[in-house]
């Protein structure tokens, strides 16, 4: 996945399992595990998540969990856009 594609996913407000799969470059089971760990952490902090047909988590939580440097990815995406 290119940096431009990654930035477009990271700029979403909420992440579903498919987004986590792409960001973490993992399979469905691992993405579900990551989502469930994030959900449990949010609930332990006394906060609630929206009730939706599909379980979603805040993208900010995914970024923090995976320790992603968004500024670096953004700068790489800018460089990639200039090359194209």
N, C-alpha and C positions, 0 to 999 in steps of 0.2 A: 504494500500500500504506500502511496506517495504521501509526502508531508502535506500537500494540499488537501488530499482526501481525508487525512487524519484530522487536520484542523477543522474541516467541515463537520466531522462527527463530534469533536471536542467542543465545538461552539454551540451544541444543542443544550437545552435546559435540563432535559431528563435523558437517562440512558436505559435502554432495555437490554435483554440478553444478547441480541444480535450486535448492538453497538459495543458491548463489553467484549464479545468474541473478536470483533475487528480490532479494537484498541489493544487488547491484551494478547492478540494473536494466539488464541487458545480455542479449544473445543467447547461445545455446548455445556457439558457437565462442569467444566472448570468455570465457565462464565456464570452459570447458575450458582455455583459455590461462592464466587466473588460477590454476586448480587445479594445472596442470602446473608453473608457476613456483613455487608454494608447495611442491610435492612436491620439486622440484629443490633448493630452499633447505634443506629439512629434511634431505635426503640429503647435501648439502654440509656440513652441521653434524655428520655422522656418526650421525644418528638414523635409525630405521626407522619405517615406518608399518604399521598392521595389514594383513594380507592379507585382503581381502574380495572378494566378488563385484563390488562397485561400489567404485571408487576414492574414498576419503574423505580429508579433511584436517581437522586440528584447527580448530574454529571460532575459537579465539584467533588462529591464524595468518591466517585470512581477515580478521578484525577489524583486525589489525595491518597487513596488506597494503593494505587499503582505507582505512586511517586513520579508522576509525569511532569517534566519541565516544559510547560506550555510555551514559555517565551522562546526557548530553543527551537521547538517545533515550528513556531510561527516564523522565526527568522529563516529557517530552512525552507519553509513554504514560499516565502518572499523570494529567496534566491532561485528556487525552482521555477517560479513564475517568470522571472527575468530571463532564464535560460530558454524558455519556450517561446 
